[in-house]
């Protein structure tokens, strides 16, 4: 019996990542550039056409597909898991009820292709995943609630790999997981649920392009007279290493360090320090009962950064490193549906 054919979609601002998997084996993956300056609502048709052209180029008929899985869009807060893409989800995404992002086109495209074929269309561990316990929601100021916004897909996929290495179920493990990339989030995984996590845009360590948590009073003093949208841009898109060093490219920063740039070394090591500090905080959330610390994301490939983090947290638990692969995580989620390991939840 041949392996099921899985189509994986990950729609981004300037491209669509698409892959085909035969069971757990990746058959091919490509990044389809999308450079048209169109309103998001008008991108659906050309993006869908790109995808269908990809299938034609690979000599794959849509009727050969067993399931389609897409990265999730901005939806209402949800527990982690695999969700059936349905009309209600697509309606929320099209209307931008919980925010607007190109990733929201993926589920809509997936459902349109899957429906006539009678095959499942699903999304896995969407960005809106929310499993916080009640203590984690308290901020310290009434009216301001801490919210869950993190690299759910990446973190949970890496945690599952760590559990597998330990010959355990993810649902039986306690991990601290750090996604290291353009954004950095560190989460406390308590027996399969992320009960606390640094917010990907406004908390935690600074990143190559984000400021992370800042001294509140100093920020207020510096932001007087600055428009909110401008301040958000500085904090989220132009903060962190980019603000200090003029680049967010970790490879370039490592070259500077190796060439003797002391400022670059100070700042890169400060980022590692803040990641380690956040890992320690999340270890406390778990009461120190850890089965492992997991590092993932593109920056987990930086031996320099990883070594600096490990130097500070090695005493807490064994450390596992898995490079980022969201496409694989999506495919594995789809495969769990096909094998009956997971039952997709209805979005309503």
C-alpha positions as CSV (number, residue, x, y, z in Angstrom):
1,X,0.0,0.0,0.0
2,X,1.5,3.4,-1.0
3,X,2.0,6.1,1.5
4,X,-0.7,8.9,1.8
5,X,0.1,12.0,-0.2
6,X,0.1,15.1,2.0
7,X,0.1,18.7,0.7
8,X,1.5,21.3,3.1
9,X,1.0,25.0,2.8
10,X,2.6,27.9,4.7
11,X,1.5,31.3,3.3
12,X,3.8,34.2,4.2
13,X,3.9,37.9,3.2
14,X,6.2,37.6,0.2
15,X,6.0,33.9,-0.6
16,X,4.2,30.6,-0.1
17,X,6.1,27.6,1.1
18,X,4.6,24.4,-0.3
19,X,5.7,20.8,0.2
20,X,4.6,17.3,-0.7
21,X,5.0,14.4,1.8
22,X,4.6,10.7,1.1
23,X,3.7,9.7,4.6
24,X,6.5,11.0,6.9
25,X,8.9,11.4,4.0
26,X,9.3,14.8,2.3
27,X,9.1,14.4,-1.5
28,X,9.7,18.0,-2.4
29,X,9.5,21.5,-1.0
30,X,9.6,24.9,-2.8
31,X,9.1,28.5,-1.9
32,X,6.9,30.3,-4.4
33,X,7.6,34.1,-4.4
34,X,4.6,36.4,-4.3
35,X,5.6,40.0,-5.1
36,X,2.3,41.4,-6.3
37,X,1.2,44.5,-4.4
38,X,-2.4,43.5,-3.9
39,X,-4.8,43.9,-1.0
40,X,-4.9,40.7,1.0
41,X,-8.5,40.0,-0.1
42,X,-7.3,40.0,-3.8
43,X,-4.4,37.7,-3.2
44,X,-6.5,34.5,-2.9
45,X,-6.9,33.7,-6.6
46,X,-3.3,34.3,-7.7
47,X,-1.9,32.4,-4.7
48,X,-4.2,29.5,-5.4
49,X,-3.2,29.5,-9.1
50,X,0.5,29.4,-8.0
51,X,-0.2,26.3,-5.9
52,X,-2.1,24.5,-8.6
53,X,0.7,25.3,-11.1
54,X,3.2,23.8,-8.6
55,X,1.1,20.6,-8.5
56,X,1.0,20.5,-12.3
57,X,4.8,21.0,-12.5
58,X,5.3,18.1,-10.1
59,X,2.9,16.0,-12.2
60,X,0.5,15.6,-9.3
61,X,-3.2,15.6,-9.8
62,X,-5.3,17.0,-6.9
63,X,-7.3,13.8,-6.8
64,X,-4.1,12.0,-5.7
65,X,-3.9,14.0,-2.4
66,X,-5.0,12.3,0.8
67,X,-5.1,15.5,3.0
68,X,-4.2,19.2,2.9
69,X,-2.7,20.9,5.9
70,X,-2.0,24.6,6.2
71,X,-0.3,26.8,8.8
72,X,-3.1,28.6,10.7
73,X,-4.1,32.2,10.6
74,X,-5.1,34.7,13.2
75,X,-8.1,33.1,14.9
76,X,-9.8,33.1,18.3
77,X,-7.8,31.7,21.2
78,X,-7.8,27.9,21.0
79,X,-6.2,25.0,22.8
80,X,-3.3,23.4,20.9
81,X,-4.2,20.6,18.5
82,X,-5.3,19.8,15.0
83,X,-8.4,21.7,13.7
84,X,-10.6,20.8,10.8
85,X,-10.7,23.8,8.4
86,X,-14.4,24.7,7.9
87,X,-16.6,27.5,6.6
88,X,-16.6,29.2,10.1
89,X,-12.8,29.3,10.3
90,X,-12.6,30.7,6.7
91,X,-15.2,33.3,7.5
92,X,-13.3,34.5,10.5
93,X,-10.1,34.6,8.5
94,X,-11.6,36.4,5.5
95,X,-13.2,39.0,7.8
96,X,-10.0,39.5,9.8
97,X,-12.1,39.2,13.0
98,X,-8.9,38.5,15.1
99,X,-6.4,40.3,13.0
100,X,-5.1,40.2,9.5
101,X,-2.1,38.2,8.2
102,X,-1.3,36.5,4.9
103,X,-1.1,33.2,6.7
104,X,-4.9,33.4,6.9
105,X,-5.1,32.7,3.2
106,X,-3.7,29.2,3.6
107,X,-6.7,27.6,5.3
108,X,-9.0,29.2,2.8
109,X,-7.1,27.9,-0.1
110,X,-6.8,24.4,1.5
111,X,-10.5,24.1,2.0
112,X,-11.4,25.2,-1.5
113,X,-9.1,22.5,-3.0
114,X,-10.0,19.8,-0.5
115,X,-13.8,20.1,-0.4
116,X,-14.6,18.9,-4.0
117,X,-12.2,16.0,-3.4
118,X,-13.8,14.9,-0.2
119,X,-10.5,14.9,1.7
120,X,-9.7,16.5,5.0
121,X,-8.2,20.0,5.3
122,X,-6.6,20.8,8.6
123,X,-4.4,23.2,10.5
124,X,-2.1,22.3,13.4
125,X,-1.2,24.2,16.5
126,X,-2.3,27.7,15.3
127,X,-0.5,30.9,16.4
128,X,-3.6,31.7,18.6
129,X,-3.0,28.5,20.7
130,X,-3.9,29.4,24.3
131,X,-3.4,26.9,27.2
132,X,-2.3,29.4,29.9
133,X,-3.3,28.7,33.5
134,X,-5.0,31.5,35.4
135,X,-1.9,32.6,37.2
136,X,-0.1,33.3,34.0
137,X,-2.7,35.7,32.8
138,X,-2.2,38.2,35.6
139,X,0.0,41.1,34.5
140,X,0.2,43.4,37.5
141,X,-2.1,46.1,36.2
142,X,-5.9,45.8,36.0
143,X,-7.2,45.9,32.5
144,X,-4.0,44.6,31.0
145,X,-4.0,40.8,30.7
146,X,-1.1,38.7,29.7
147,X,-2.0,36.8,26.5
148,X,-0.7,33.8,24.7
149,X,1.1,34.5,21.4
150,X,4.0,32.3,20.6
151,X,5.6,29.9,18.1
152,X,3.1,27.1,19.0
153,X,3.7,25.0,16.0
154,X,7.5,25.1,16.2
155,X,7.6,24.7,20.0
156,X,5.3,21.7,20.2
157,X,6.9,19.9,17.2
158,X,10.3,20.2,18.9
159,X,8.9,19.1,22.3
160,X,7.4,16.0,20.6
161,X,10.7,15.2,19.1
162,X,12.4,15.5,22.5
163,X,9.8,13.2,24.1
164,X,10.3,10.7,21.3
165,X,14.1,10.7,22.0
166,X,13.3,9.9,25.7
167,X,10.8,7.2,24.6
168,X,8.0,9.1,26.3
169,X,4.7,10.7,25.3
170,X,4.8,14.4,25.0
171,X,1.7,14.5,27.2
172,X,3.7,12.8,30.0
173,X,6.7,15.2,29.9
174,X,7.6,18.6,31.3
175,X,9.8,20.7,29.0
176,X,11.0,24.3,28.7
177,X,11.1,25.1,25.0
178,X,12.8,28.1,23.4
179,X,12.1,29.0,19.8
180,X,15.0,31.1,18.6
181,X,14.5,33.1,15.4
182,X,13.5,36.6,14.3
183,X,11.1,36.3,17.2
184,X,12.0,34.4,20.4
185,X,9.5,32.7,22.7
186,X,10.2,30.5,25.7
187,X,7.4,28.3,27.0
188,X,6.7,26.1,30.0
189,X,5.2,22.8,28.6
190,X,3.4,20.9,31.4
191,X,2.3,17.5,30.3
192,X,1.4,18.6,26.8
193,X,0.1,22.0,27.6
194,X,1.9,25.3,27.4
195,X,0.8,26.8,30.7
196,X,3.0,29.9,30.4
197,X,5.1,31.5,27.7
198,X,6.8,34.8,26.9
199,X,4.8,36.8,24.4
200,X,6.4,36.8,21.0
201,X,6.0,40.5,20.4
202,X,6.1,42.3,23.7
203,X,7.8,40.1,26.4
204,X,10.8,37.9,27.0
205,X,14.3,38.2,25.5
206,X,15.2,40.8,22.9
207,X,15.7,39.2,19.5
208,X,17.4,40.0,16.2
209,X,14.6,42.5,15.4
210,X,12.4,42.8,18.5
211,X,13.0,44.7,21.7
212,X,11.4,42.2,24.0
213,X,10.6,43.1,27.6
214,X,11.7,46.7,28.5
215,X,11.9,48.9,31.6
216,X,8.4,50.3,31.6
217,X,9.0,53.8,33.1
218,X,12.1,54.4,30.9
219,X,10.0,53.4,27.8
220,X,7.2,55.8,28.7
221,X,9.7,58.6,29.1
222,X,11.3,57.9,25.7
223,X,8.0,57.4,23.9
224,X,6.4,60.8,24.7
225,X,5.1,62.3,21.4
226,X,5.6,59.2,19.3
227,X,2.7,57.8,17.4
228,X,1.6,54.3,18.6
229,X,2.1,52.7,15.2
230,X,5.6,54.2,14.9
231,X,6.5,52.9,18.4
232,X,5.2,49.4,17.6
233,X,7.4,49.4,14.4
234,X,10.5,50.4,16.4
235,X,9.8,47.8,19.1
236,X,8.8,44.9,16.9
237,X,10.5,45.3,13.5
238,X,13.5,47.5,14.3
239,X,14.4,46.7,17.9
240,X,16.9,44.2,19.3
241,X,20.1,43.5,17.6
242,X,19.0,45.4,14.5
243,X,18.7,48.6,16.6
244,X,22.0,48.1,18.3
245,X,24.1,46.8,15.4
246,X,22.3,47.8,12.2
247,X,21.7,44.2,11.2
248,X,19.5,41.4,12.2
249,X,21.5,38.7,10.4
250,X,23.1,36.5,13.0
251,X,25.6,35.1,10.5
252,X,26.9,38.7,9.9
253,X,27.0,39.3,13.7
254,X,29.0,36.1,14.2
255,X,31.5,37.2,11.5
256,X,32.0,40.5,13.3
257,X,32.5,38.7,16.6
258,X,35.1,36.4,15.1
259,X,36.8,39.5,13.6
260,X,37.2,40.9,17.1
261,X,34.1,43.2,17.4
262,X,33.6,43.6,21.1
263,X,30.3,45.4,20.9
264,X,28.8,42.6,18.7
265,X,30.0,40.0,21.2
266,X,28.5,41.9,24.1
267,X,25.1,42.2,22.5
268,X,24.9,38.7,21.1
269,X,25.9,37.2,24.4
270,X,23.4,39.5,26.1
271,X,20.6,38.0,24.0
272,X,21.8,34.5,25.0
273,X,21.8,35.7,28.6
274,X,18.2,36.9,28.4
275,X,17.1,33.6,26.7
276,X,18.8,31.6,29.6
277,X,17.2,33.9,32.2
278,X,13.7,33.2,30.6
279,X,14.4,29.5,30.5
280,X,15.2,29.7,34.2
281,X,11.9,31.5,34.8
282,X,9.9,28.9,33.0
283,X,11.7,26.2,34.9
284,X,10.4,27.8,38.1
285,X,6.8,27.7,36.6
286,X,7.3,23.9,36.3
287,X,8.5,23.7,39.9
288,X,11.9,22.6,38.7
289,X,10.5,19.3,37.6
290,X,12.0,19.1,34.0
291,X,12.4,16.3,31.6
292,X,14.5,18.5,29.3
293,X,15.2,21.9,27.8
294,X,14.5,22.2,24.1
295,X,16.0,24.7,21.7
296,X,14.6,25.1,18.2
297,X,14.2,27.7,15.5
298,X,16.6,29.0,12.9
299,X,19.0,30.4,15.5
300,X,19.4,27.0,17.1
301,X,21.8,26.4,14.3
302,X,24.2,29.1,15.8
303,X,26.8,27.1,17.7
304,X,28.0,30.3,19.4
305,X,24.5,31.3,20.7
306,X,23.6,27.8,21.7
307,X,26.8,27.3,23.7
308,X,26.3,30.6,25.6
309,X,22.8,29.5,26.5
310,X,23.9,26.0,27.5
311,X,26.6,27.4,29.8
312,X,23.9,29.0,32.0
313,X,21.1,26.4,32.0
314,X,23.0,23.0,31.8
315,X,22.4,22.3,35.5
316,X,18.6,22.4,35.1
317,X,18.0,19.4,32.7
318,X,19.3,17.7,29.6
319,X,19.3,19.9,26.6
320,X,17.8,18.9,23.2
321,X,18.4,20.9,20.0
322,X,16.1,20.6,16.9
323,X,16.5,22.9,13.9
324,X,13.3,24.6,12.8
325,X,11.0,22.8,10.4
326,X,7.4,24.0,10.5
327,X,6.6,22.2,7.2
328,X,7.6,18.9,8.8
329,X,5.5,19.7,11.9
330,X,2.5,20.4,9.7
331,X,3.0,17.2,7.8
332,X,3.3,15.2,11.0
333,X,0.1,16.7,12.3
334,X,-1.7,15.7,9.1
335,X,-0.3,12.2,9.3
336,X,-1.5,11.8,12.9
337,X,-5.0,12.5,11.6
338,X,-4.7,10.0,8.8
339,X,-3.4,7.3,11.1
340,X,-6.1,8.0,13.7
341,X,-3.7,9.1,16.3
342,X,-5.4,12.6,16.4
343,X,-9.0,13.4,15.9
344,X,-9.3,16.9,14.4
345,X,-11.3,19.4,16.4
346,X,-14.2,21.3,14.8
347,X,-13.7,25.1,14.8
348,X,-16.8,26.9,15.9
